[in-house]
Amino acid sequence: MKLPGHDAIARQADEHLVTHKVKLPRKVVEHPFRQVAKRVLMALLVLAATALIVYADHDGYNDNSDGSVDFLDAWYYATVTLSTTGYGDITPVSDAARLTNIFVITPLRVLFLIILVGTTLEVLTERTREEWRLNRWRSTLRDHTVVVGFGTKGRSAIQTVCATGLKKEQVVVVDPSGKAVEAATAEGYAGVIGDATRSEVLKRAEVHRARKIIIATQRDDTAVLVTLTARQLNKAAKIVAAVREEENAPLLKQSGADAVITSASAAGRLLGLSVLSPAAGMVMEDLIQQGSGLDIIERPVIKAEVGRKPRETDDLVVSVLRGHRVLGYDDPAVGTLELTDRLITIVRATPGTQVAPDARPLRQD
């Protein structure tokens, strides 16, 4: 066993104590600096327009200091007027100047204030909208897929399940890296920033309502802790975990994983197969790459196939899933197909042959 001791695991958990946060995918918006720059430019344009309007009719204004209003005074008057300071040292005295203040400068003042407070209002509105989206997301999320770790393995796993028809809205990514979650939300997935070994982080991903959980962490000891926590929160979900070392696979199964993939050994076997037969390696690579070429899928037996042998079906049947047993297509125990059986078949990947993800009833403990 190559897992570190309990103290090392505890230290790792402490090192990953971060403020967990849920991030929903959003539309691409303009950079904040550009938004601020546009608002500042608009405010300056309103100020300049007001100053020019005042200076164009400067004879209709009176300055208490010297009686006349020059270009600098016009800018000063525009500044104190738009900011609603109003010192009263420069005032409109002619009817034209007063009408201009009523119908032109007052609307400009309102526009100026809207521009100034617009950023604050937008932030408050955005926070309210985001909170509403988050609450609605939590209330409607059911039977989704939680993916722990958005590295190479996690990303490939998501692409595979989405290629079979799973919507991106039904995928939640959990990762301690903010950049990884940003990348996930940019691709349309919801994300939770935090350490998945902590139950409160998995609860934010609604793991207790999930149908499938994919654990693709970088370390085997982390995968064990995540599996234990996830199984404690959800007794019925299908949990699939990846480990680097094959000797750690039994520990993952004891922790509650339904299936364990040894990434290093699987890659090594594929390399060996490719050396012995490059064509066979290409076929295997094609089979595990969902959505192109040949796909290997699991589907239920239809009524027309009941009573037939696996070789008598239209599809190329590889195995038959009967209860909790996986039987080869040529296994004498298969006999004829039953309505409760499920078939592992190889099909040509086309838009018409894509099937929805596994829809078997969840295991009840």
C-alpha positions in Angstrom: 0.0 0.0 0.0 1.4 3.4 -1.0 -1.1 5.5 0.8 0.4 8.0 3.3 -0.4 7.8 7.0 -3.3 9.4 8.8 -1.3 12.4 9.8 -0.2 13.1 6.2 -3.8 12.8 5.1 -4.9 15.2 7.8 -2.2 17.7 6.8 -3.2 17.5 3.2 -6.8 18.2 4.2 -5.8 21.3 6.3 -3.7 22.6 3.4 -6.7 22.5 1.1 -9.0 24.5 3.5 -10.3 27.1 1.1 -13.6 29.1 1.1 -15.8 26.9 -1.0 -17.9 28.8 -3.6 -20.4 27.8 -6.2 -19.9 29.3 -9.7 -22.5 28.9 -12.4 -21.7 29.3 -16.1 -22.5 32.7 -17.4 -22.5 34.5 -20.7 -19.3 36.3 -21.8 -19.5 39.9 -20.6 -17.3 42.9 -21.2 -14.2 43.3 -19.1 -14.9 45.3 -15.9 -12.2 47.8 -16.7 -13.8 48.5 -20.0 -17.1 49.0 -18.4 -15.7 51.5 -15.9 -13.8 53.3 -18.6 -17.0 53.7 -20.6 -18.8 55.1 -17.6 -16.1 57.6 -16.9 -16.0 58.7 -20.5 -19.7 59.2 -20.5 -19.6 61.2 -17.4 -16.8 63.4 -18.8 -18.9 63.9 -22.0 -21.9 65.0 -20.0 -19.7 67.4 -18.0 -18.1 68.9 -21.1 -21.6 69.3 -22.8 -22.9 71.1 -19.7 -19.9 73.4 -19.6 -20.2 74.3 -23.3 -23.9 75.0 -22.9 -23.2 77.3 -20.0 -20.4 79.1 -21.8 -22.5 79.6 -25.0 -24.9 81.6 -22.9 -22.4 83.0 -20.4 -24.0 86.5 -20.6 -27.1 85.0 -18.9 -25.1 84.0 -15.8 -23.8 86.2 -12.9 -20.6 85.5 -11.0 -20.6 87.1 -7.5 -16.9 87.5 -7.6 -16.4 89.6 -10.7 -19.9 89.6 -12.4 -18.8 87.8 -15.6 -18.6 84.1 -16.5 -15.6 83.0 -18.5 -14.7 79.5 -19.9 -13.2 78.3 -16.6 -16.2 79.6 -14.7 -18.5 77.6 -17.1 -16.6 74.4 -16.2 -16.7 75.2 -12.5 -20.5 75.8 -12.7 -21.0 72.6 -14.6 -19.0 70.6 -12.0 -20.8 72.0 -8.9 -24.2 71.8 -10.6 -23.9 68.2 -11.9 -22.6 67.0 -8.6 -25.5 68.8 -6.8 -23.1 70.8 -4.7 -24.5 74.1 -5.7 -22.5 76.8 -3.9 -24.6 79.6 -5.4 -21.7 81.9 -6.4 -22.6 81.5 -10.1 -26.3 81.8 -10.9 -28.5 82.0 -14.0 -30.1 85.5 -14.2 -31.6 85.7 -17.7 -34.8 83.9 -18.7 -33.0 81.9 -21.4 -30.3 80.7 -18.9 -33.0 79.7 -16.4 -35.0 77.8 -19.1 -31.8 76.1 -20.2 -31.2 75.0 -16.6 -34.7 73.6 -16.3 -34.9 71.7 -19.6 -31.3 70.9 -20.5 -29.0 71.0 -17.5 -31.4 69.3 -15.1 -31.7 66.3 -17.3 -28.0 66.2 -17.8 -27.6 66.3 -14.0 -29.9 63.3 -13.7 -28.0 61.5 -16.4 -24.7 62.3 -14.6 -26.0 60.9 -11.4 -27.3 57.8 -13.1 -23.8 57.2 -14.6 -22.1 57.7 -11.2 -24.4 55.4 -9.2 -25.0 53.0 -12.1 -22.0 50.8 -11.2 -23.2 50.4 -7.6 -26.7 49.6 -8.8 -25.4 47.1 -11.3 -23.3 45.3 -8.7 -26.3 45.1 -6.4 -28.6 43.9 -9.2 -26.0 41.4 -10.3 -25.6 40.0 -6.8 -29.4 39.6 -6.5 -29.7 38.0 -9.9 -26.8 35.6 -9.1 -28.3 34.7 -5.7 -31.6 34.0 -7.5 -29.9 31.9 -10.1 -28.1 29.9 -7.5 -31.2 29.2 -5.4 -33.1 28.2 -8.5 -30.2 26.0 -9.7 -30.2 24.2 -6.3 -33.9 23.7 -6.2 -34.0 22.1 -9.7 -30.8 20.1 -9.8 -31.7 16.4 -9.6 -30.0 13.2 -10.9 -27.0 15.1 -12.1 -23.3 14.0 -12.4 -20.7 15.3 -10.1 -17.1 15.3 -11.3 -14.4 15.8 -8.7 -11.3 17.1 -10.4 -11.2 19.0 -13.7 -7.8 17.8 -14.9 -7.1 15.7 -18.0 -9.0 12.7 -16.6 -12.0 14.7 -15.3 -12.3 16.7 -18.5 -12.2 13.6 -20.7 -14.8 11.9 -18.5 -17.2 14.8 -18.9 -16.7 14.9 -22.6 -17.5 11.2 -22.9 -20.7 11.4 -20.8 -21.8 14.5 -22.6 -21.2 12.8 -26.0 -23.9 10.3 -25.1 -26.6 13.0 -24.6 -26.0 14.3 -21.0 -26.7 18.1 -20.9 -24.0 20.4 -19.6 -26.5 21.8 -17.1 -26.5 18.4 -15.5 -22.8 18.4 -14.7 -21.2 19.9 -11.6 -17.4 20.2 -11.3 -15.7 20.2 -7.9 -12.1 21.3 -7.7 -9.9 23.2 -5.2 -8.3 25.3 -8.0 -10.2 28.5 -8.9 -8.6 28.4 -12.3 -9.9 24.9 -13.0 -13.4 25.9 -12.0 -13.2 29.0 -14.1 -12.2 26.8 -17.1 -15.2 24.5 -16.3 -17.7 27.3 -16.1 -16.3 28.8 -19.4 -17.2 25.4 -21.0 -20.8 25.6 -19.6 -20.6 23.5 -16.5 -21.4 24.6 -12.9 -18.5 24.5 -10.6 -17.7 24.5 -6.9 -14.4 25.7 -5.6 -13.3 23.7 -2.6 -11.7 20.6 -1.1 -14.0 17.6 -2.1 -12.8 15.6 1.0 -15.0 18.0 3.1 -18.7 17.1 3.3 -19.9 20.8 3.1 -18.1 21.2 -0.2 -19.8 18.1 -1.7 -23.2 19.3 -0.3 -22.8 22.6 -2.2 -22.5 20.4 -5.3 -25.8 18.7 -4.3 -24.0 15.4 -4.2 -26.7 13.9 -2.1 -29.1 14.3 -5.1 -26.6 13.2 -7.7 -27.0 10.1 -9.8 -23.4 9.6 -10.8 -20.1 10.7 -9.2 -16.8 10.7 -11.1 -13.7 11.0 -8.9 -10.7 12.0 -10.9 -8.3 13.5 -8.4 -4.5 13.7 -8.8 -3.7 11.7 -5.7 -5.0 8.2 -4.7 -5.3 9.1 -1.0 -7.5 12.1 -1.9 -9.6 9.8 -4.0 -10.2 7.5 -1.1 -11.3 10.3 1.2 -13.6 11.8 -1.4 -15.1 8.3 -2.1 -15.8 7.8 1.6 -17.4 11.2 2.0 -19.4 10.9 -1.2 -20.7 7.5 -0.3 -21.7 8.7 3.2 -23.7 11.5 1.7 -25.3 9.4 -1.1 -25.9 5.7 -0.6 -27.5 5.2 -4.0 -25.3 7.1 -6.5 -23.0 5.2 -8.9 -19.4 6.2 -8.0 -16.6 5.7 -10.4 -13.0 6.6 -9.3 -9.6 6.7 -10.9 -6.4 5.7 -9.2 -2.8 5.8 -10.3 -1.6 2.6 -8.6 -3.4 -0.7 -9.2 -2.8 -1.9 -5.7 -4.9 1.0 -4.4 -8.0 -0.1 -6.4 -9.3 -2.6 -3.7 -9.2 0.2 -1.1 -11.3 2.4 -3.4 -13.9 -0.4 -3.7 -14.0 -0.9 0.0 -14.5 2.9 0.4 -17.7 2.7 -1.7 -16.7 3.0 -5.3 -18.8 0.9 -7.8 -16.0 0.9 -10.4 -12.3 1.8 -10.2 -10.2 2.6 -13.2 -6.4 2.3 -12.9 -5.2 5.1 -15.2 -1.5 4.1 -15.3 -2.2 0.4 -15.9 -4.9 1.1 -18.5 -2.5 3.4 -20.4 0.2 0.9 -20.2 -2.0 -1.9 -21.5 -3.1 0.3 -24.4 0.6 1.0 -25.2 1.5 -2.7 -25.1 -1.5 -3.5 -27.4 -0.4 -0.8 -29.8 3.1 -2.2 -30.0 1.8 -5.7 -30.7 -0.8 -4.5 -33.1 -1.1 -0.8 -34.0 -4.4 -1.5 -35.7 -5.9 -3.1 -32.6 -4.6 -0.1 -30.6 -6.4 2.3 -32.9 -9.6 0.3 -32.6 -9.4 0.4 -28.8 -8.7 4.1 -28.9 -11.7 4.6 -31.2 -14.0 2.6 -28.8 -13.1 4.6 -25.8 -13.5 7.9 -27.7 -17.2 8.5 -27.5 -19.0 10.2 -30.4 -16.8 9.2 -33.3 -16.2 6.0 -35.2 -17.2 3.0 -33.2 -18.8 3.4 -29.7 -19.3 0.8 -27.0 -22.6 1.5 -25.2 -24.9 -0.2 -22.7 -28.6 -0.4 -23.6 -31.6 -2.4 -22.4 -33.0 -5.4 -24.3 -36.0 -4.5 -26.4 -39.1 -6.7 -26.6 -38.2 -7.9 -30.1 -34.9 -9.3 -28.8 -36.4 -11.3 -26.0 -35.9 -15.1 -26.5 -33.0 -14.5 -29.0 -29.4 -15.3 -28.5 -26.9 -12.4 -28.3 -25.6 -13.1 -31.8 -29.1 -13.0 -33.3 -29.5 -9.3 -32.5 -28.9 -6.5 -35.0 -26.1 -5.0 -32.9 -22.7 -6.5 -32.2 -23.2 -7.7 -28.6 -20.0 -8.0 -26.5 -21.4 -8.9 -23.1 -24.8 -9.3 -21.4 -25.4 -7.7 -18.0 -27.8 -10.0 -16.0 -28.4 -8.8 -12.5 -25.0 -8.1 -11.0 -23.2 -10.5 -13.4 -21.4 -9.5 -16.6 -21.5 -12.5 -19.0 -19.7 -12.8 -22.3 -21.8 -13.1 -25.5 -20.7 -16.7 -25.8 -21.2 -17.7 -22.2 -23.5 -20.7 -22.0 -25.1 -19.2 -18.9 -26.6 -16.5 -21.1 -28.9 -18.8 -23.1 -31.5 -16.5 -24.5 -32.0 -12.8 -23.8 -34.4 -11.7 -21.1 -36.3 -8.4 -20.9 -34.4 -7.5 -17.7 -31.0 -8.0 -19.3 -28.9 -5.1 -20.5 -26.5 -5.4 -23.5 -23.0 -4.1 -24.0 -22.8 -3.5 -27.7 -20.5 -1.9 -30.3 -22.3 0.5 -32.7 -21.4 3.0 -35.3 -21.3 6.5 -33.8 -23.8 8.7 -35.6 -26.2 11.4 -34.3 -29.1 8.9 -34.7 -27.4 6.2 -32.6 -26.4 8.3 -29.6 -28.1 7.0 -26.5 -28.9 8.7 -23.2 -26.7 7.9 -20.2 -27.4 4.8 -18.2 -30.9 4.9 -17.0 -30.9 1.8 -14.7 -32.7 2.1 -11.4 -30.3 3.2 -8.8 -28.9 0.7 -6.3 -30.8 0.9 -3.0 -28.9 -0.1 0.2 
